[in-house]
């Protein structure tokens, strides 16, 4: 008998109504999507930081862009 806790109250998932089970399933899907998007945002932020550093280097020394090769 798995349980979930909402607002500090435990609920037995086996006894949930069909509507409650439907909403719980939708909530789990949304939570998974949020986690996925947070990972993608982390990747994008990392890439952005790299580009900022490369831009700063290029602004400081215009020849840097000729010597840095990525990928």
ABEGO torsion letter per residue (X at the ends): XBBBBBGGBBBBAAABBAAAAAAAAAAAAAAAAAAAAAAAAAAAAAAAAAAAAAAAAAAABAAAAAABBBX
